[in-house]
Amino acid sequence: MATTSLLKLATILSLFTILFITSSSQHSLNDEDGEEIEYVVDTPFANTRLRSRFLADKSVIKKGTTCSQSNKDVCNGISANNGTSLLFCCKTHCRNVLGDKNNCGECGHKCALGQRCCGAICTDVIDNDTNCGKCNKRCLPGVKCEKRICGYA
């Protein structure tokens, strides 16, 4: 009987360990605000003169990549992450105008306190049943979002 209980406990601990490792590795591509750190360009090298058979498989632009007035092609109007990101050169860095709360919809447009940039629109995430705490986090039907938590009590 004791052996069966230990075996069950070991199985449960193994499952929790696997779940923890999996969730940690998925979170590694996002920063503390949930914004992506790397952007995989949808059509690699579409706006540049660089073309390579070896590099055409995947082109990655890191969040905050430096750009300039003379080198805006690095990230000016480039679609990434299967259309969920749209990169523009804001001042001197590449920014996702679909999700950056300091450049929401366009360079320099800042969202207010308690808002996040959801699809280029500054959106309340404190008491919003369809964007509770973050973009596109829906509360269950009949459950209210309060203080960024579904069903806060």
C-alpha positions in Angstrom: 0.0 0.0 0.0 2.8 2.4 0.9 4.6 1.6 -2.4 1.5 2.5 -4.4 1.1 5.8 -2.6 4.8 6.7 -3.2 4.4 5.8 -6.8 1.4 8.0 -7.2 3.2 10.9 -5.4 6.2 10.5 -7.6 4.0 10.5 -10.7 2.2 13.7 -9.6 5.5 15.4 -8.8 6.9 14.5 -12.2 3.9 15.9 -14.0 4.1 19.2 -12.0 7.8 19.4 -12.9 7.1 18.9 -16.6 4.4 21.5 -16.5 6.6 24.0 -14.7 9.5 23.5 -17.2 7.2 23.8 -20.2 5.6 27.0 -18.9 9.0 28.5 -18.1 10.3 27.8 -21.6 7.3 29.4 -23.3 7.5 32.5 -21.1 11.1 33.1 -22.1 10.2 34.8 -25.3 8.1 37.5 -23.5 9.2 40.3 -21.2 7.6 41.2 -17.9 4.7 43.0 -19.6 4.0 40.1 -21.8 5.4 41.7 -24.9 7.4 39.6 -27.2 11.2 39.9 -27.2 11.7 38.4 -30.6 9.7 39.0 -33.8 9.8 36.4 -36.5 9.3 38.3 -39.8 6.4 37.0 -41.9 8.1 37.6 -45.3 11.9 37.6 -44.6 13.9 40.3 -46.3 10.8 41.7 -48.1 12.0 45.3 -47.5 15.7 44.9 -47.8 18.3 44.3 -50.4 19.7 41.3 -48.5 18.6 38.0 -50.0 20.0 34.6 -49.1 18.8 31.1 -49.7 20.2 30.1 -46.3 18.7 33.0 -44.4 15.3 33.1 -46.1 13.8 30.4 -43.9 13.5 32.6 -40.8 14.4 36.2 -40.1 14.2 37.5 -36.5 14.2 41.0 -35.3 14.8 41.5 -31.6 12.6 43.9 -29.6 14.4 47.3 -29.5 16.6 46.7 -32.5 18.3 50.0 -33.4 17.1 51.8 -36.5 17.6 55.3 -37.8 16.3 57.8 -40.3 18.7 56.4 -43.0 18.1 52.8 -42.0 14.3 52.5 -41.4 14.0 49.4 -43.6 15.2 47.4 -40.6 11.6 47.4 -39.3 9.5 50.0 -41.0 6.0 48.5 -41.6 7.2 44.9 -41.3 4.6 42.3 -40.4 5.8 39.6 -37.9 4.6 36.6 -35.8 1.9 35.6 -38.3 0.4 39.1 -38.5 0.1 39.6 -34.7 2.9 42.2 -34.7 3.6 45.2 -36.9 7.0 46.7 -36.6 7.9 50.4 -37.1 11.0 52.5 -36.5 9.9 54.7 -33.6 12.6 57.3 -32.9 15.6 55.0 -33.0 14.2 51.5 -32.1 12.0 48.9 -33.6 8.6 48.8 -31.9 5.4 46.7 -32.3 2.6 49.2 -32.8 0.0 46.5 -32.3 1.2 45.7 -28.7 3.6 48.4 -27.4 1.8 50.6 -24.7 4.2 53.4 -25.5 3.7 53.3 -29.2 0.1 52.0 -29.6 -1.2 52.2 -33.2 1.5 54.7 -34.1 4.9 55.9 -32.8 4.6 58.0 -29.7 1.0 57.2 -28.8 1.0 56.2 -25.1 -1.7 54.3 -23.4 -3.0 55.6 -20.0 -2.4 53.9 -16.7 -4.4 50.7 -16.4 -4.5 50.2 -20.2 -2.6 47.9 -22.5 -2.2 48.1 -26.3 -4.4 45.4 -27.7 -4.3 45.3 -31.5 -3.2 48.9 -31.8 -6.0 50.2 -29.5 -5.4 51.3 -25.9 -7.7 49.1 -23.9 -8.7 49.0 -20.2 -7.5 45.7 -18.7 -8.6 46.4 -15.0 -12.3 45.9 -15.3 -12.8 44.5 -18.8 -14.4 41.1 -19.1 -12.9 40.5 -22.6 -9.4 41.8 -21.7 -9.0 41.0 -18.0 -5.4 41.7 -16.9 -4.1 41.4 -20.4 -5.2 41.4 -24.0 -7.7 38.8 -25.1 -8.1 37.1 -21.7 -11.8 36.5 -21.5 -13.6 35.8 -18.2 -16.1 32.9 -18.2 -19.7 33.9 -19.0 -21.3 35.5 -15.9 -17.9 36.1 -14.2 -16.9 39.7 -13.8 -13.3 41.1 -14.2 -12.3 43.1 -11.2 -8.8 44.4 -10.5 -7.4 42.4 -13.5 -8.7 39.1 -12.1 -11.7 37.1 -13.3 -14.0 36.5 -10.4 -12.1 38.6 -7.9 -13.6 38.3 -4.5 
